[in-house]
Amino acid sequence: MDRCKPRQGKKALTAIAVILMFAVCAIFPNGAYAQQGQKMEQPAVENGMKLSSPKSVILSPNGGRLDFSHDAIIEKINGVNTVRFAIPSAAANLQISIPGSVIERFSQEPANLDIKSDISALRAKLLEQKADMEGRLLAVKSRIALLQGIPESVTAQELNQMQQIMSETIPGLVREQAALEKKLAVVDQELQQIPSTSHVGQIVSVVLANTHEDVKRARVNYSYMLHNCGWDAVYDFNARPEEGSNDVIDVRLLAEIWQYSGMDWTDTEITLATRGTGPREPQPLPEWVIDSSPKPPQPRAVPMMLNAAKARGVAEDSAEAPAAAYSPVTSDTQSVYATWKLSTKDLPEGKSRLVITRDAWKAPLEWLARPSRDDSRVFLLARYDLPTNQAWPDGTAEYCVDGQSVGSGVFHPHGGEAIIYLGADPRVNVRTTIDSHKQGEKGFINTSKTWTWAWTYTITNDHDKDIKVRLERPMPMIVDQGVTVTYDDKPDAKKDEKKHMLYWIVDVPAHGKASVEHSITITSPTKLPLLPDVP
């Protein structure tokens, strides 16, 4: 039995070598492993029909309508005159007209399309790189697994030989595996930022009823809707107080456009259009029930809103495409939706940005403080009355002061007014000091209870110029009868009854301070179980 072990060990080593050879050959046939840079042949495209570039496009934030007009060859198919053209698989609401001809019927069938654009070529290249790296990674993992396998019957000499081979080979394979996994992760990340365009589209066959035999071509007009294209408004606000432009804010309205139609748009008239906000239809009128035993309100269905980013298949944190060259844009605000007609006629597949309009809003900066014990910040803002003949749609915005970013958010003009918040001013702050907090009873027989709070707000201005700070505090909303509120302020507060707000306009000198003393007393009957608190 012992004399058989060496022979069994040699057989095991030979089997390992053979298995390893077959594994590598199976993963990389035709010597592909030795020629990693060599490209594999691509299968021929069925049908080979191409998508046409649209004549005009109207883009809204949730999709676009593409209009086409071109000559088509009239073919004899199954004995009838037919014209054919290709559309994407995601096309919806197809409309067709052929001047001078009667359309008897049309049909659609799936087919492979010849998709050609810069971004589709990039996507195909990345997919090829991914397949190549995945194959090489599988081969490396297989070699490591085979080298780590030790047969049950092996001599000490053969074991030493195997260990030597493993120590010389496995570290290099592990390093190769790590490098391939790192490169593969980068390729996957790039692919996630490029939504896929399906090569499977539709061939539309239009049967003509009254076309003369001598007519060989026909003008085909058609349109369809796509939801993998659209645009969003993007704003760039920049206040320049340090440059002496304390009352001017530079404004840029940009359009972030995306289109993943499977083609580059060339010689296309492109129009951007706004859309109404919220659901398509109003909520039903609420019920009004007069009942001595009222029932709790029933929850109402909320219409689902389609997220624009999901509709176009783009991750929100995807890398931003470089801004396109600035070009003039013609606007039209006379119709229901505002529109902007672009001067550029070419729009490649993918994402791009261009400037719709620039402006300089005369909007003096304001300082706003809403102090508490935990918040000493004083915020910068500006208010601007929007002209009635201009359109400023909702959109994401980047806010800057003197060219330095102070944050991003959503710009939502409301009621003809734009309020632009520019973050906290690091040179202005407010300190809150609690002067008093008392509670007691009064009256001849303790008929009432009182609560008194008192604060001092000290505002510090480190600018080289005087500023005005609007200081705001909530005003108590009284519901129960018999409860009263009194104030003792220096200076006296102004009241905004609609917003239940107290406020002061405080003049703060350059490199100086100013203070506001605020005291409030709430009185209620003793029998009323009132426990007021201060926000």
N, C-alpha and C positions, 0 to 999 in steps of 0.2 A: 504494500500500500504506500509506503514512504517513497518508493522508487517512482511512483506515478505522479507525485506532487509537482516536480519540476516541469514535466511535460504539460500538466494541467495549467500551471502558471503561465507557460509560454503561450498556450492556446488562448488563455484569458487576455494576455497582452496583445496578441494578434487580433483578437476579436474587438478589443477597444480601438485599435488602430483602424480596422476596417469600418467599424461603426462611425468613428469620427470622420473618415473620408466620405462615407455616404451621406452623413449629416450635412457636411459642408457643401457637397455637390448638390444635394436636394435643395438647400437654401439659395445657393448661387449657381444655377445651371449655366452651361455654356461658358464656363470660366469667368462669370461675372464677378466673382470675389477677387480674382486677380486683376480685373479691369473695372475698378469701382467707379471710375469717371465716365465709363461708356454708358450712353443712354439706351434705354430699352425702346424698341419700336412701339409706336402707339397704334392702336387699332384704327382702321379706317372709319370715318364718320358716315353713318347711314344717312341717306337722303341728301346730306350735304347742303341743305338750304340754309341761307343766312337770314338773320334778322335785319330789317331795313332801319335806317336811322329816321326818326320822326321828323316831319315837316315842322311841327310846332308842339309844344308841351306847356300845359298849365299845371304848375306844382302847388299843392297846398301842404300844410304840415302833416297830413296823414295819407298822402298819396298823390297821384298825378294822372291827368288824362293826356294820352299821347295820340296825336293825329298824324296820319300818313297819306301821301298821295304820290303814286308812281305808276309807270307803265308796266304792264304784265303781259306775258305771252299767252295767247289763247291756245290751249292744248286740246287735242281730241282724246278724251278719256272715256272708255266704254261707250263710244259713239256719240258723246255729247260735248259741246264746247265748254271748256272749264278753265278758269284761272286759279292759280294757287299762290299762296304766300305764307310766310312763317310768322308765328307770334309766340311769346313766352308761355310757359305752362301756367304762370300765375296771372295771365291776362284775364280780365273780367269785363262784362258788359260790352261785348264786341258789337260794333255798328259798322255796316258795309253799304256803300253805294257805288254804282258804276254808271256814270252818265252815258245815255244813249243805249243802255241795255237793260233788260228786265232780268232780275235775279229770280230764278226758279226755286233754288234751294242752295244751302251751303252746309258743309259738314266739317267736322274737326277730328283729326286723328293724331295720336302721339307719335313723335318722331325725334330722332337725334338731330340737333342743330349744330351748325358750325359756329360756335361761340368764339368771337375774336375781339379782344379789347386788351388794353395794357394791364388792367387789374386781373382779367381772367388768365392772361399769360403768366402773371406773377403767381396767381393761385396754383396754376398747373405746375409751375416750377417748384413751388413749396411742397406740393403734394408728392412730386417725384422725389424730392430730397427726403421727405418723411419716409416714403416707402423704402428708399435705399438704406437709410439709417436704421429703420426698424428691422430690415433683413440682416444687416451687419450686426446689430445688437443681439438678435436671436442666435446668430452663428456664434458669437462670443460667449453667450450664456450656455449654449450647448457644449462648446469645447470645455468650459470650466466644469460643467456637470460631469462630462465624460472623464476628465482628468481626476476628478475627486472620487470617482467610483473605484473601489478596491475589490477585486475578486475574492471569493471566499477561500479559495485554495491558491496560495502564493508562497514562494520560498522567501527566506530572509533576504537573499541577494536580489531577487526581483522586486521585493518591497523597497529596498534601498534605491534601486534604479528608478522606480516609480516616484519615490519621494524627491529624488534629485530632479527629475523631469518636472514635477509639480512646482518645486521651489524656483525653478528657472522660468517656468512658463506662466503660472497662474498670476503672479504679481503684475506682469505686463498686460495680461488679459483683463484683470480687474481695473487697471488704469484706463484701458481702452473702453471698457464698459462704462465707466464713470464719464469719460469724455463724450461718448455717444449719447448717453442719457441727458447730459447738459445741453448738447446741440439740439437734441430732439425736443427738449422743453422750450427752447427758443423758437423753433419752427412752429410748434403747437401754439405758442402765444401769438405769433404773427398770423397764423391761420384764423385764430379766434377773432382777430380784428378785421378780417376780410370775409364778410358774409358770402356764402356760396351762391353761385348762379347755376341753376340747373341747366344741363345740356339737353335735357328732355323737354321739348317744347311741343307745339301743335302745328300741324300743317292744315291750313284752311283751304278747302276746295269749294269754289263757287261755280255753280252750274248756271249758264246763261241760256235764256229761253229763245231770244229772237235775234241772235247775232248772225250777220251775213257771213257766208263761207269765205268771202274775200278779205274779211277783217281779221288780221293776225294779232293785233295787240289791242289792249283796252286800258283806259285810265281807271285805276282802282283807288277809291277813297275809303279809308276805314279808320276807326279809332277804338281804343280800349283803355281800361283803367288798370293801373298798377299800384300796389301798396308797398312795394319795396323801393320807393323813391319819394322824395319830399324835401321839406326844408324847415328850419327853425330859425327864429329871430335870436340874434346874439348881440348884446350891447357892451360897449366899452365906455365907461364914465371916468373922467379924470378931472379932479379939482386941483387948482394951482394957487393955493393961498400964499405960499412962500415966494412966488414970483410976482406978488402984488395983484394978481387977478383974483381978488377975493369974491367977486360977484359973477365969475364966468366959469362954466363947466363945459369942458370939451366932450362932445357926444359923437359916438360912431354907432350906427346901426348896421350890422352885418347879417348876411344870410349864410347859414351853414347848410349846404345842399348835399344830399346823398342820392345816388341812383345806382341800383344794382340790377339793371335791366338785361345785362348780358351783352351790351354793345356800348360803344362810344357814340355820343350824340354829336353829329357834325352837320353844320349848316342848318341848325335847328333854332327856331324862334322860341325863346324860353321866357315864360311869364310866371312870376311868383304871386300867389294870392293868399290873403289871410282867410281865416275861417271863424265861424261863431264858436264861442266857448260853451262848455257844458253839454248836456244831452241834446239829442235831436228834437225831442218833444217835451212839453211842459209836464209838471207833476199834476195829478188830478186834484180837484178842489178838496180841501179837508172837510170832514164831517163836523157839524156843529150841533151837539146834543145838549139839551137842557134837561138835567137829571138831578134829583135831590141826592142820589147816591152815585156820584160820578165814578166812572171806571178809569183805570189807568190808561194812558194813551198807548195804542198799539204800534209796534214798530212798522215802518213803511219801507217798501223796497227801494233801494237806491240803484239807479241805472249804472251799469258797468261802463267805465270809461276805458277806451283803448289807449294803452301807453304807446306814444309815438316811437319811442326807442325800440320797444318790442316789435312794433309793426314793421319796422324797417330791418329788424334782425341785427342791430348793432348794440354791442355792450356799452353801457353808460360810461365805463371807465376806459373805453378804447382810446388809443392814441389819436390825437387830433391831427388832421391832415394840414399841410402847410397852406397858408392863405393864398388865394388866387390873386392874380394881378388886379389892382383896382381899376374898375371901368365904370363909366357913367351909367346910371339906371334911371329910366323914365317911370314916374309914378302916376297912378290914376286913383283918385279917392272919390269919384262920383258915383260908382256903383255900390251894390250892397256890401261887397268885400273889396277892400283896398288891394290894388295890384301894382306890381313893379315889373316893367319889361326890361330884360337884360340886354345890354349891347353885345355881349359875347354870343356867338353862334355855336360854339363848341363846348361840350361838357363831357369829359371822360368819365367812364364808370368809376365809382368810388365816392370819396368825400372831398369837398372843396369849400372854400370860404371866399366871399367877395363882399365888398362894401356896398351897401344900398344907399346910404346917405351919411353926410357929416353935418354937424351943426355946433354952434357955440351958444349954450343957453345962458341968458343973463339971470342968474339965480343966486343971490347973496347967501353965503354960508351962515348957518345958524348953529348955536350950541344948545344941546338939550341934556338936562340932568333929571334922572328919576332916582333920587338917592335912597339908600337904606344902610343899615349897619354893615352889610356885606358887599355893597356896591358903591364904589366911589368914582365910577367912570362918568365922563361927560362926552356925549356923542356929537359928531358933526353931521349935519344934514343940509339939504337944500330943497326948496320947493319951486316948481316951475309950472305956470299955466300953459297948457298945450294949445297951440293954435287949432282952430276948428277944421282947417283945410289940410291938415297933416294926419298921417296914420302912424301910430307907434304901437305895434302889436306886443302882446306879452312875450317875454323871452328871458333866457338866462342872461346874466350880466356879470361883468367883472368891474369892480369898483377900485379906483386908484386915487391917491392924493399925492400930488407932485410926482407922478409917475411910479409911485410905489403901491403895489397891490395891498388893499386892506380887506379883501375878501370877495366872495362871489355869492350870488343868490338869484332870485327871480325878480325881474322888473315887471311891475303890474300897475300901469297908470289907471287911475280910477277917478271918475267924475271930472274929467278934463284937467286933472292935476297930477303931476308927477312928483313924488317924494323920494328923494335919493338919500339913502343913509350911507355914510362914509366911514363908519366905525368910530371907535373912541379916539379922542384927541389926547395924545400922551402928555401934552403940555398944560392940560386943564384937568382939575379933579375937584371933587367935593367931599368934605369930611363931615360925617354925621355924629353929633354929640347928643346923648340923651340927658336932658336937664331935669326931667321930672317924670315920675310914673306913680300916681296916687289913686287910691280907691277909698270911698267912705260913704257915710250916710248923713242926711241932714233933714231938717224939719223939726217941728215941735215934738212929734212922736215918731221920728224916723220914717217919714212918709216917702222919702225918695233916696235913691242911691246915685253916686257920682263916680265917674272915672276920668282922670285927667292925665294927658301925656304932653310933654313939651320937648322940643328938639331945637338945636341950632345947626344950621347948614352953612359951612364955611367953604366958599369957592376960591380956589387959587388959580391964577392965570400967569403962566410963565412965558407968554408971547411978548413980543416987542410992541404990541398995539393993544388998545382997549377992545374988549369984546362984550357982547350981550349974551347972557345965558338964560334960557328959559328953564325954570325949575318947576317940576310938576309933582303933585302929591294927590292921592285919591281922596275924594270927598265922601263921607259916610252916606249911605242910602238908608233912609229911615222908613220902616214899614209899619211898626207898631205905633198906635196913638199914645200920646203922653210922653214920648221920648223926644228930647230936645238936644241940639248940638250948638255949642258956642265956641268962637274962635278968639284967640288973642295973639295977633301976628304983628311983627315989625319987619318990614312994612306990611300993610294989609294985602291979603291975597286977593287975586281976581278969581272969579268963578265961571266955570263952563258947566251949566246945569245939565245940558244934554249928555255930556261925557262924564258927568259926576266927577269933576276934576277941579282942583285948586292949582293955581300957577302964579309965578312971579317972573317978571322980566328984570334980571339983575345986571347992573352995570359993573363990570369987573375991570379995574385999571390994569395997564401993562405991568407985569412983574409985581402984581398986587393981589389983594384979597377983598372979598365982600361977603357979608353974612346975612342970613335970613333966620329970624326967630319965629317958630311956629308952635302954637299951643292949641290943643283941642280938648273940650270937656263935654262928656256925654252924660245926660241926666235921665233917669227913668224911674217910674213908680216902683216901690219896694215889692209890690205883689207880682210884678212882671219878672219872670225868670230870664233876665237878660244877662249875658256874659260876653260883652264886646271884646274884640281882639283887634290888634293893629296889623295890617299887612306889611 
